[in-house]
Amino acid sequence: AVDMASTLQVDGVLTTTAAAVSTGGMLIGTDSHLEFRDAAVYAASLTDGSLDLVADAEIHLVAPALNFDGAADISGNLTIGGDFIVNGTTTTVNSSTVQIDDLNLQLADGAAAASAVNGGGITLAHADAGADFTFAYNHTTTAWKSSIDMDLSGGKIFKINGTAVLSDIGAVKVQSGVAGA
């Protein structure tokens, strides 16, 4: 073993059973790894084309930018402390529940005009072709359109501009303010 307290300069090739230093850098053997502090913190290439960075507490990367030019698999939790920006054509979230703390979910941000958001809204998609449930903006009528009935819970009232226009009293429907009611 070599214990160094200062810089090691090699003017040739340093060969050990675990590593070799050459003009291009240090070559570590196939079954070896480079340890830092103890055996639980190391870098290794156990198979051709892969690099494992292993730490028993944390791997801290500090740089102005990190570029990943391939796919990234994260098997644990991912916490992002800054803004999260996704640029692409499709964002897929495979989750049972999506929780959002914000009070407002904004869709079609930056659309050029109201006509550009026609058909925007919420879709509950399912396997029956063409039978999805939608609640979407219709630009022609400038109104929200639902593909299925609306069902208010018992005791709730349908209002327009704060005024009750439809309520359910038992099995009798009452409409107020409508001609012929």
N, C-alpha and C positions, 0 to 999 in steps of 0.2 A: 504494500500500500504506500501511497505517496501522500504526505501531509504538507500542504503548501500554505504559507502565510503571505506569499507575495506572488508576482507574476512568474509563470513558467514559460521560458522561451526554448523552443526546440528548432534547431537548424536542419533537421533531417526528418526522419519518420519515427514517431514514438509508437511503439507496438507493445501492447499488453495482451493478456488473454481475453480482455473484454472490449478494448477500444484501440483504435489507431488514429493518429493525426496525420493528415496528408495535406497537400496544397489546397484542396477544395474544402477543408474543414476537418471535423472529427468523425470518423466512421465507427459506429458502435456495432458489435457483432449481433447476429440474428437472435440469439437467445439472451441478450444482455440488455441492460437499461442504464440510464444515467440517473443516479440518485441525487437528491438535494436534501440535506439535513439528516434524513433517515430513510429507511426502506419503504416507507409509506408514501413518499413524495418522489415521483420519478417521471421520466419521459422514456418511452420505449416504442419500438416498431416490431411488434410480435408477428405480423404478417406483412408480406410485400404490399406496399401501397398504403399502409395505414400508420397513423401516429397516435399513440395514446399518451395523454397528459393526465397523470393521476395524482391526486392530493387527498389527504385524509380530512381536510377542512375546507379549503377554498382555492380556486385558481382565479387569480386577479389579473385581468387584462387591462392595461392602461395605454390608450392610443387615441389620437384625434378621431380616428374612424377605424372600424373593423369591416372588412369586406369578406363575405362568404360567397364564393362563386359556384357553390353546389347546394344540394339540399341540406337542411339542418334538421336533425331529429333531437327532440328534447323530451326525455322520458319523465322528468320531474316537473315541478312547478316553474313557471316563467313569470317573474315580476319585472315590470318595466316602470322605472321611476320617472321617465320623461314622456314626451308625446309618443304615441304609437301611430305610425303612418304606414298604410299599406297601399302600394301602387300595383295595380293589376286589373284584370277583367273579371275575375271571380274570386271571392273570398268565401271559403267554406269553413263553417264551425260545426264540428260533430260533438254536440254536448246535449245533455238532457235538459239542463236549465242554463239560461244566460241571464246573469244579473248585471244591471246597469244602475249605478248610483245617481246618475244625472237625471234631472227632472224632464228633460226634453230630448227626444231622439229625432235628429234631423236627417231627412232623406233628400236626395237630389240637391245637395248644397252646391250653389253656384250655377244652377240651371239658368239659361239665357232668358227664358220667359215662362209664363204659366203654362203655355201650350207644350213646353218641353217636358213637363212633369205629368202629362196625361197618362193615366194608367198606373201611376205610382201609388204605393200603399203597402198593404200587408196581404200575403198569400199563405194560406195553409195548404201545402201541397200533399197529395197522397197518391197511392198507386192507381186509382181509377182515372184513366186518361180523360183529360178535359173536364174533370169534375172538381177542380180545386175550389176552395172557399176563398173569396177575395173581398177586401174592403179597400177600394181604390178611388182615386180622384178621377172624375170625368170632366175634362175641360169643356166639352160642348155644353153641358148643363151647369158647369161650375159648381159641382156638388160631389159629395162622397157617394159612392154606389156600392152596395153590398150584394154579393151573389146569393146570399141566403137571408132568411128572415132574421129580424131583430127580436129578441125576447128579453124584456126587462124583468128583473126579479120582482116578486110580489111586494106591493106597497110602494113601488117606484113610479114616478110620473115622467112622461115625455114632455119636455119643455122647448119652447122656441123663444130665444132672447129673454130667458128667465120667467116666461109666462107658461103655466101649465096648459097644454092643449089636448092631452090625451092621458087618461088614467084608467085603471082597471078596478072596478068596485065589484068584487065577487065575479060573477060570470057576465056582468053587464058592462059593455063598453060605453064610455061617455066621451063625446067630443065636444069641446066648447070652442066657440068662436068660428065654427064652420057652418056655412049656409046649409039649412035643412036639418041641422042636428037638433 
